[in-house]
Amino acid sequence: MAKIDAKNIGWMAAKVESALSRAYATIRVEPDEYLAHLRAAHGLPVQTYDGMFTVPVEQLDAIAQQAIRASMKMAATGGAGFGLGGLLTVVPDVSVLSAITMRTNQKLSLIYGYQFNTDEEIAELWVAAASAAGVDISRELLEKTVISKFVQAVIRRIAAQVSAEMAEKMVARAVPIASSAVGAILNYYFVRAWGRRAVKHFREKHLAEREMRANHQPILLPPAP
């Protein structure tokens, strides 16, 4: 049976880093299409993502939880399927799991009103991804690097953080067939934990911006007699 050691963790960190880099380059939620989905599926009376700041926060929370649950089910299905192959299918499973978590992160960002078109918005998306992975990213790192280098630095830190957890998954996946159920459960709870931390990040930022907007509303004076 595989053992959790520095070699396994280092190998898994490299695989996670590679998978996240590919997900960043190829897997992207299209904001316009997702806004249309939010309007149709949830009846949101908004024309732009800025309108999300007029939607009750409780409604945004409910939509976010639905998005997370859908991703959890997708991850569990993938984990069960790849689990049939034992250790032989760990790498494709990591790739799929990386894609699911990154797309979930993007959807949660959009639900709380934040797009990711500019370099600054992309950087914030990765700060949230790091937060969801339990990694604290210093703003100083962002200020001192260009966006491409910043993203790669964040990816490396995320990979280092989650590699130990992934290495444990390797041990659980050592026996084919039996590992199918284990893979489904591990993927399910991994995405749930990731999603909850990402929601916390975006929700706190959303509430802070709502408060700032409320405090800067212009004072309407009564008309002159």
N, C-alpha and C positions, 0 to 999 in steps of 0.2 A: 504493500500500500504506500502511496505517496506520503511524504512527510513534509511538514511545514518547516522550511529552513530558508536561509538567506538566498540560496540559489533559486528556489521556487518563487520566492517573493520578488527577486530581481527580474526573473524571467517574466512573471505576470505583470510587473510594473511596465516593462517594455511593451508587452502586448496591449495593455490598457492605454498607454500613451499613443501607440500606433492607431488603435481603434478610435480613440477620441479625436485624433488629428484627421482621420478620414471622415468621421461624422461631421466635424466642423466644416470640412471642405465640400461635402456632398449632400448632407442631410440638412435641409432647411425648410422650416415652415414659412410659407408665403403669407405675409401679413394681410394683404388684400383678400386673399381667398379665405383666410381664417376669420377675418372680420365678417365676411359674408356668411360664413358658417355660424358664427356667434349670433348674428342677427336673426338668421332663419331658425336655428335650433333652440334658441333661448329667448327669442322675442325682444332682444335688446334694442331700444329706440335710439341708436347711436349711428352717426355717419362716419366718424373717425375714432381712433383709439383715444383721443383726448376726451371723447364723450364718456369713456369708462369712469372718469372722475365724477360723473353725475349719477352713475348707477349705484344703488345701495350696496355697501360693502358686503353685507350678508349675501346678497345675490351673487356677487363676484366670488365669494368664498365657496358657495354651493357649486358654481360652474367649475371652479378650480378643482374641487374634490371629485367631480365627475370625470375631469380630464385625467386626474391621477389614477382613479379606479380603472379607467379604460386602459391606461398604460400598464398598470399592475397585471391585469388579465392578459394583455399581450405578452408581457415579459414572462409570465408563468407558462403560457402556452409554448413560447420559444424554449424555455428552460426544460420543459417536459420532453419536447421533441429532440433537442440536442442531447439531453441527458441519456437517451437510449444508447448513445455511442461512448459513454464513459469519458475518459480523459481525451479521447481522440477528437471530441467535438467541443472542447473547452474554448478554443480560439474563435471559431465562428459564433459561439454563444456570447463571448465577450464583445464581439463586434456588434451583434444585434442588440445586446443590452446597452452598449454605449450609444447606439443610434436612438433607442427608445428613451433613454434618460435625457439626451440632449434635446430631442424633439419635445419632450415633456417640459423641460426647462424653458424652451422657446414659447410654448403655448401658455405657460403660467405667466411669463413676462408680458405677453400680449393681453391676457385676461385682465391683468392689473394695470393696463394702459401704457405699457412701455414697448416700443418697437426697437429694432436693432438694425438700422440702416447705416448710421454713421459710425465712425471709429469709436467714438465715446460710448455709443449705445451697445456696440459689440463688446467693448471692454466690460461694461456693466453686466452684460449677459454672462460673461465668463466669471466675473466676481460672484455672481449669484450661483453659478455652477460650482465654484469652489466652496462657497458657503454651504451648499447642499451636500457636498462631500465631506464637510467638517474641516475645511482648510481656511485659515484666516489669511486673506491677501492684503498686504499693505498697500495703501493708496500711493505710497512713495514709489513702489515698483512700477505702477502705471505711469506716473509722472516722468520717470527716467527712461522709459523705453517706448519704441514705436509699437503700434498695435500688434503687428505680426509677432514681434519678439515677446510682447506681453502675453499674448494668447498661448504661445508655446511654453512660456515659463509657468503659466497657470496649469496647462495640461500636464506638465511634468509633476507639479505638486499634487494635483488630483490623483494622478497615476500612483504616486508614491503612497498616498493616503489610503487608497482603496485596494492596493495590491495584496496586503495581508489578508483582507477579507476574501479576495478572489483566490488566494492560495489555499485558504480553508475550503473553499468550494472545490478545488482540485482534489482534496482528500476525500470529500464526500462523493465526488464523481468517479472514484477509482473503480467502482463496480458497475458495469453497464446494466441496463434494464432497471435495477434497483435505484440507480442514480437519477432516473427520470423524475420520480416524485420529489427527490431532494432538490434537483435542479429547479423544478417549478416553484417550490417553496422558497428557496433562496432568492431567486429572481423576483418573486412577488414581494417579499419583504424588503429587498434592496431598493426597488423602485418606490415602495411606500415611504421608506425612510428618506430617500432622496427627495421625493415630492414634497413631503411635509416640511423639510428644511428649506426647500426652494420657496414654498408658499410663505413661510415665515419671513424670508428675506424680502420678497416682492410686496407682501402685505404691509410690512413695516414702512417700506419706502413709499408705498401708495398712501398710507394714512398720513405720513409726514408731509407729503406734497399737498394732500387735501387740506390739511391744517394751514399750510403756508398760503394756499390760494384763498382760503376763507379769511385769513388775516389781512390779505391785500386787496380785498374787494373794495371798490371805490364807494365812498359815502355819498349817497344820493340826497341832495338838498331839496327841500320843498320848493316849488315854483315861487318866484317873486310875486307878491301881491300886486 
